[in-house]
Amino acid sequence: MFSFKKNISSSWKIFQQAIKGGEANILEGSIDRAIILLAIPMMLEMVMESLFAVVDIFFVSKIGVNAIAVVGLTESMLTIIYSLGFGLAMGVTAMVARRVGEKDINGAAVAGVQAIYLAVFVSILIGIPGLLFSEDLLHLMGATETVIQKGIGFTKIMLAGNIVIMVIFLINGIFRGAGDAALAMRTLWLSNGINIILDPMLIFGIGPFPELGVVGAAVATTTGRSIGVCYQLYHLFKGKGIIKIHSKNWQFRSDIIIRLIKVSAGGTAQFVISSASWIFLMRIVSHFGSTALAGYTLAIRVMIFTLLPAWGISGAAATMVGQNLGANQPERAEKSVWRTGIFNMIYMGSVMIIYLIFAESLIRFFTNEEEVVVYATKCLVTLSLGYIFYAFGMVMIQSFNGSGDTRTPTIINFFVFWTLQIPLAYILSISFSLGPSGAFYAILITESILTVTSFLIFRRGKWKLVKI
């Protein structure tokens, strides 16, 4: 009994330390403890991000099927922006983690500044065309005229305001690379907490707020993330973390930007590849009508609620690998990956069981339209069957990225998503007349192939030799 109480007390102290934040010492001592100190705030950060997605679709679903459809189509286009943001953040996390491992704190700060420059430039290139050609893009995605009329404002705001998405991802990448995952967590808690509060007020016109419908969801999201960026900048300039940006760090360094692009290019490419695949899948599902599209959108939003925390756990592996390679401890880096993989499999396996039992009940929380429920339930059950495979695959991919070897997962993603997933989804859905279920089966099969491939390549150990 005494031992049990002692373990509970010790676990509670670790949890408190993880929430409190500060850079975790991950270069020595217990690997499990270091993973937990990184993974808890990364998971909670992603829980808030995923909660935002679920809450957002909950309120939008009250407007109608067309509103759900336009959110789904816009989100599928935004995945390209998310991909660029995640890819750049992955590069800056790897570079900052490596510099911190080498005790080059000023070099870490300079790398972070150059990443911010790059994020602003890229977001401007995306935002202007996104604002001007929103209607054409929705047409291209297969939206009906009714869907476009109802939601064109949502699409314009989300595409034009992509700068806050890019910057919030990049600065959180700096915090994670430094080992201060709790600060990244608090940023998303703040930004998405504001979004959750504003969502119903702006969508339905509660109190002094105007009734904006689905456009209100876009305004709430952009506002919340903008405030989150302000919070990040305050901590970079005035905070107590290891990474502090001073006036001398703002000098433009083309050599570092080029190096960052090289490191980030693979990470960005792999996310763009996977995101483009999701866009094609969305286009295939839209072939079967707005009801099927709404069901697919609802299921994916529910899945995101559990997938993003799993990516948070995987992010712990990336930081562990980056800093330990910087400190010339490759064996500790590898052991960290195997341990993180086990933790993620336990988490995702538990979620799989919940989905297999309660899938329909979870979907009915959002809608009672029978056709939508049938499509969404089928999608959720089918995809959850591969959750244990996904869990380990995520950790492998993030470990490659944390080492700076973004080329390997890029090649894997290209092979799995473009040469396998898209053709297989089309053949099963349309050629074999399986309907939307064909796309669901294609995702399950190809994600499992990705995991096995990543595992076999990781064991070769070439990622330990990458220099950045």
C-alpha positions in Angstrom: 0.0 0.0 0.0 2.8 2.4 0.9 4.6 1.6 -2.4 1.3 2.3 -4.3 0.8 5.7 -2.6 4.4 6.6 -3.3 4.0 5.8 -7.0 0.8 7.9 -7.2 2.6 10.8 -5.4 5.6 10.6 -7.7 3.4 10.4 -10.9 1.4 13.5 -9.7 4.6 15.4 -9.1 5.8 14.6 -12.7 2.4 15.7 -14.0 2.6 19.0 -12.1 6.1 19.6 -13.4 5.1 18.9 -17.0 2.2 21.4 -16.7 4.2 24.0 -15.0 6.7 24.0 -17.8 10.3 25.0 -18.2 12.9 23.2 -20.3 13.0 19.5 -19.5 16.4 18.0 -18.9 16.2 15.2 -21.5 19.9 14.5 -22.0 20.3 12.4 -18.8 18.4 10.5 -16.2 15.3 8.4 -16.8 14.1 8.3 -20.4 10.5 7.5 -19.5 10.5 10.6 -17.2 11.8 12.8 -19.9 9.3 11.5 -22.4 6.5 12.1 -20.0 7.6 15.6 -19.2 7.6 16.4 -23.0 4.6 14.3 -24.0 2.0 15.5 -21.4 2.1 19.2 -22.4 2.3 18.2 -26.1 -0.7 15.9 -25.7 -2.7 18.6 -23.9 -1.7 21.1 -26.5 -3.1 18.8 -29.2 -6.2 18.0 -27.1 -7.1 21.7 -27.1 -6.4 21.9 -30.9 -8.6 18.8 -31.5 -11.2 20.1 -29.1 -11.4 23.2 -31.1 -12.1 21.2 -34.2 -14.8 19.2 -32.5 -16.5 22.2 -30.9 -16.3 24.1 -34.2 -18.1 21.3 -36.2 -20.6 20.9 -33.3 -21.8 24.4 -33.7 -21.6 24.5 -37.5 -23.6 21.3 -37.7 -26.5 23.1 -36.2 -26.7 25.3 -39.3 -27.1 22.4 -41.7 -25.5 20.0 -44.1 -24.3 22.7 -46.5 -22.4 24.5 -43.7 -20.7 21.2 -42.7 -19.8 20.6 -46.4 -18.2 24.0 -46.9 -16.2 23.6 -43.7 -15.0 20.2 -44.8 -14.0 21.5 -48.3 -12.2 24.6 -46.9 -10.4 22.5 -44.2 -9.2 20.1 -46.9 -7.7 23.1 -48.7 -6.3 24.5 -45.5 -4.4 21.2 -45.0 -1.9 22.5 -47.5 -1.3 25.5 -45.3 -1.2 23.3 -42.2 1.3 21.2 -44.1 3.6 24.1 -44.8 3.3 25.3 -41.2 3.9 21.8 -39.7 6.8 21.3 -42.1 8.5 24.5 -41.3 7.8 24.0 -37.6 9.4 20.5 -37.8 12.5 22.0 -39.4 12.9 24.7 -36.7 12.2 22.2 -33.9 15.0 20.0 -35.2 17.4 22.9 -35.7 16.6 24.5 -32.3 16.8 21.1 -30.5 20.2 20.4 -32.1 21.6 23.8 -31.2 20.3 23.5 -27.6 21.9 20.0 -27.4 25.2 21.7 -28.5 24.7 24.5 -25.9 24.5 27.1 -28.7 21.5 29.1 -27.3 22.1 32.2 -29.4 22.2 30.0 -32.5 18.9 28.6 -31.5 17.3 32.0 -31.2 18.7 33.2 -34.5 17.3 30.1 -36.2 13.9 30.8 -34.7 13.8 34.4 -36.0 14.7 33.3 -39.6 11.8 30.8 -39.4 9.4 33.5 -38.5 10.6 35.6 -41.5 10.0 32.6 -43.7 6.5 31.9 -42.3 5.3 35.5 -42.9 6.6 35.4 -46.5 5.0 32.1 -47.4 1.7 33.1 -45.8 1.5 36.3 -47.9 2.0 34.2 -51.1 -0.9 32.0 -50.1 -3.2 34.5 -48.6 -3.6 36.9 -51.5 -4.6 34.3 -54.1 -6.7 32.5 -51.5 -8.8 35.6 -51.0 -9.1 36.4 -54.7 -9.9 32.9 -56.0 -11.9 31.3 -53.1 -15.0 30.7 -55.2 -13.0 29.1 -58.0 -11.3 26.8 -55.5 -14.6 25.7 -54.0 -15.9 24.9 -57.5 -12.7 22.9 -58.2 -13.3 20.9 -55.0 -16.8 19.9 -56.3 -18.9 22.3 -54.2 -22.5 23.0 -55.4 -23.7 26.5 -55.9 -25.8 26.3 -52.7 -22.7 25.3 -50.7 -20.7 28.1 -52.2 -23.4 30.8 -51.5 -23.7 29.7 -47.9 -20.0 29.5 -47.1 -17.8 31.6 -49.5 -17.2 34.1 -46.6 -15.8 31.3 -44.4 -13.4 30.2 -47.1 -12.1 33.7 -47.8 -11.4 34.6 -44.2 -9.7 31.3 -43.4 -7.4 31.4 -46.5 -6.6 35.1 -46.2 -5.9 34.8 -42.5 -3.5 31.9 -42.8 -0.6 34.0 -41.5 -1.7 33.4 -37.9 -1.8 29.7 -38.5 1.7 29.7 -39.9 3.2 31.9 -37.2 1.6 30.1 -34.3 2.9 26.7 -35.6 6.4 28.1 -36.2 6.9 29.7 -32.8 5.5 26.6 -31.0 8.1 24.7 -32.9 10.8 26.9 -31.3 9.4 26.2 -27.9 9.3 22.5 -28.5 12.8 22.4 -29.8 14.0 24.1 -26.6 12.1 21.4 -24.6 9.5 23.9 -23.3 6.5 22.0 -24.5 4.3 23.5 -21.8 4.6 27.0 -23.2 3.4 25.7 -26.6 0.6 24.0 -24.8 -0.5 27.2 -23.1 -0.5 29.1 -26.4 -3.0 26.7 -27.9 -5.1 26.6 -24.8 -5.4 30.4 -24.9 -6.0 30.7 -28.7 -8.5 27.8 -29.0 -10.2 28.7 -25.7 -11.0 32.1 -27.1 -12.2 30.5 -30.3 -14.5 28.1 -28.4 -16.1 31.0 -26.5 -16.5 33.2 -29.6 -17.8 30.4 -31.8 -21.4 30.2 -30.7 -21.6 33.9 -30.0 -20.6 34.9 -33.6 -22.3 31.9 -35.3 -25.7 32.4 -33.7 -25.6 36.1 -32.7 -25.7 35.7 -28.9 -25.7 38.8 -26.8 -24.2 41.9 -28.5 -22.5 39.8 -31.3 -23.9 39.8 -34.8 -25.3 36.5 -36.3 -22.7 35.6 -38.9 -23.6 31.9 -39.4 -20.7 29.8 -40.7 -18.6 33.0 -41.3 -18.7 33.5 -37.5 -16.7 30.3 -37.1 -13.9 31.7 -39.3 -13.9 35.1 -37.4 -13.7 33.3 -34.1 -10.8 31.0 -35.2 -8.8 33.9 -36.7 -9.3 36.1 -33.6 -8.3 33.3 -31.2 -5.1 32.4 -33.0 -4.1 36.1 -33.4 -4.3 36.5 -29.7 -2.3 33.3 -29.3 0.5 34.8 -31.5 0.6 37.9 -29.3 1.1 35.6 -26.3 3.9 33.8 -28.0 5.7 36.9 -29.0 5.5 38.2 -25.4 7.3 35.1 -24.1 9.9 35.2 -26.8 10.8 38.8 -25.9 10.0 39.0 -22.2 9.7 35.4 -21.0 11.9 33.4 -18.7 12.5 30.5 -21.2 15.9 29.4 -22.5 15.1 31.0 -25.9 15.0 34.8 -25.7 15.0 37.0 -28.8 17.0 40.2 -28.6 17.4 43.0 -31.2 20.6 41.5 -32.5 18.8 38.3 -33.4 16.5 40.0 -35.9 19.3 40.4 -38.4 18.3 38.7 -41.7 20.5 35.6 -42.2 20.1 34.1 -45.7 22.5 31.3 -45.0 20.4 30.1 -42.0 17.2 30.5 -44.0 18.6 28.4 -46.8 19.7 25.7 -44.3 16.3 25.9 -42.6 14.6 25.5 -46.0 16.7 22.4 -46.7 15.8 20.9 -43.3 12.1 21.9 -43.6 11.7 21.0 -47.3 11.4 17.3 -46.6 9.0 17.9 -43.7 6.9 20.3 -45.7 6.9 18.0 -48.7 5.7 15.0 -46.7 2.8 17.0 -45.2 1.9 18.5 -48.5 1.9 15.0 -50.1 -0.3 13.6 -47.3 -2.6 16.7 -47.4 -3.0 16.6 -51.2 -4.0 13.0 -50.7 -6.7 14.0 -48.3 -7.9 16.6 -50.8 -8.2 13.9 -53.5 -10.0 11.7 -51.0 -12.4 14.5 -50.2 -13.0 15.0 -53.9 -13.7 11.3 -54.3 -16.2 11.3 -51.4 -17.9 14.4 -52.7 -18.7 12.4 -55.9 -21.4 10.6 -53.8 -23.2 13.8 -52.6 -23.3 16.3 -49.7 -24.6 13.8 -47.3 -21.6 11.5 -47.8 -19.3 14.5 -47.6 -20.9 15.7 -44.4 -20.5 12.2 -42.8 -16.9 12.0 -43.8 -16.2 15.5 -42.5 -17.8 14.6 -39.1 -15.9 11.4 -38.7 -12.6 13.0 -39.5 -13.3 15.8 -37.0 -14.0 13.2 -34.3 -10.9 11.3 -35.2 -8.8 14.4 -35.1 -9.8 14.7 -31.4 -7.7 11.6 -30.7 -5.2 11.7 -33.5 -3.7 15.1 -32.6 -2.9 14.1 -29.0 -1.1 11.0 -30.5 0.9 13.4 -32.7 1.7 15.2 -29.5 3.2 12.1 -28.0 5.1 11.5 -31.2 6.5 15.1 -30.9 8.2 14.1 -27.7 10.3 11.6 -29.7 11.3 14.3 -32.2 12.7 16.6 -29.4 14.4 13.7 -27.6 16.1 12.6 -30.9 17.2 16.1 -31.8 18.7 17.1 -28.5 20.3 13.7 -27.8 21.9 13.6 -31.3 23.2 17.2 -30.6 24.7 15.9 -27.4 26.3 13.0 -29.3 24.1 10.4 -27.6 22.6 8.4 -30.5 21.8 5.2 -28.5 19.8 7.2 -26.0 18.0 8.8 -28.9 17.1 5.4 -30.4 15.9 4.0 -27.0 13.7 7.1 -26.6 11.9 6.3 -29.9 11.1 2.7 -28.9 9.8 3.8 -25.5 7.7 6.6 -27.0 6.2 4.2 -29.6 5.1 1.9 -26.8 3.4 4.8 -25.0 1.6 5.9 -28.1 0.4 2.3 -28.9 -1.1 2.0 -25.5 -3.0 5.3 -25.9 -4.2 4.7 -29.5 -5.2 1.1 -28.7 -7.4 2.4 -25.9 -9.0 4.9 -28.2 -9.6 2.2 -30.8 -11.7 0.2 -28.4 -13.8 3.2 -27.5 -14.5 3.9 -31.2 -15.4 0.3 -32.0 -18.0 0.3 -29.2 -19.4 3.9 -29.2 -18.8 5.1 -32.8 -22.5 5.7 -33.6 -23.3 7.3 -30.2 -20.4 9.8 -30.7 -21.6 10.7 -34.2 -25.2 11.2 -33.0 -23.9 13.8 -30.5 -23.4 16.0 -33.6 -26.3 15.0 -35.9 -29.3 12.7 -36.1 -29.6 12.8 -39.9 -29.7 9.1 -40.6 -27.7 9.1 -43.8 -25.0 11.2 -42.4 -24.8 9.0 -39.2 -24.4 5.9 -41.4 -21.5 7.3 -43.5 -19.7 8.8 -40.5 -20.0 5.7 -38.3 -18.7 3.5 -41.1 -15.7 5.8 -41.6 -14.9 6.1 -37.9 -15.1 2.3 -37.3 -13.1 1.4 -40.4 -10.3 3.9 -39.8 -10.0 3.1 -36.0 -9.1 -0.5 -36.9 -5.6 0.7 -37.9 -5.0 2.9 -34.8 -2.3 0.7 -33.2 -0.4 0.7 -36.5 -0.9 4.5 -36.9 0.5 5.0 -33.3 3.9 3.4 -34.1 4.1 4.9 -37.5 3.6 8.4 -36.2 6.5 8.0 -33.8 8.8 6.6 -36.5 8.1 9.5 -38.9 8.5 12.1 -36.2 11.8 10.5 -35.1 13.2 10.8 -38.7 12.2 14.5 -38.7 13.6 15.2 -35.3 17.0 13.9 -36.5 16.9 16.2 -39.5 16.3 13.3 -41.9 13.1 14.7 -43.5 14.0 13.1 -46.9 13.2 9.5 -45.8 9.6 10.1 -44.6 9.0 12.3 -47.6 9.8 9.4 -49.9 7.7 7.1 -47.8 4.7 9.5 -47.9 5.0 9.9 -51.6 5.0 6.2 -52.2 2.2 5.4 -49.8 -0.2 8.3 -50.4 0.2 9.1 -54.1 1.1 5.9 -55.7 -1.0 3.7 -53.4 -3.7 5.5 -51.5 -5.3 7.8 -54.2 -5.5 5.1 -56.9 -6.7 2.5 -54.5 -9.4 4.8 -53.1 -10.6 5.6 -56.6 -10.6 1.9 -57.7 -12.5 0.7 -54.6 -15.0 3.6 -54.4 -15.8 4.0 -58.1 -14.5 1.2 -60.2 -15.6 -1.5 -57.6 -18.7 0.5 -56.7 -18.0 0.4 -52.9 -18.9 4.1 -52.6 -17.3 6.2 -49.8 -16.4 3.0 -48.0 -13.8 2.3 -50.7 -11.9 5.5 -49.6 -12.1 4.4 -46.0 -10.7 1.0 -46.8 -7.9 2.6 -48.8 -6.9 4.8 -45.9 -6.8 1.8 -43.5 -4.7 -0.3 -45.8 -2.1 2.3 -46.8 -1.6 3.8 -43.4 -0.7 0.3 -42.2 1.8 -0.1 -45.0 3.4 3.3 -44.1 4.0 2.0 -40.5 5.7 -1.2 -41.6 7.8 0.6 -44.1 8.9 3.2 -41.6 9.8 0.6 -39.0 12.0 -1.4 -41.4 13.9 1.7 -42.5 14.3 3.1 -39.0 16.0 0.0 -37.8 18.8 0.6 -40.3 20.0 3.6 -38.2 21.1 6.0 -41.0 19.1 8.8 -39.3 21.8 8.9 -36.6 24.3 10.3 -39.0 22.4 13.3 -40.3 24.1 16.7 -39.8 22.1 20.0 -39.6 
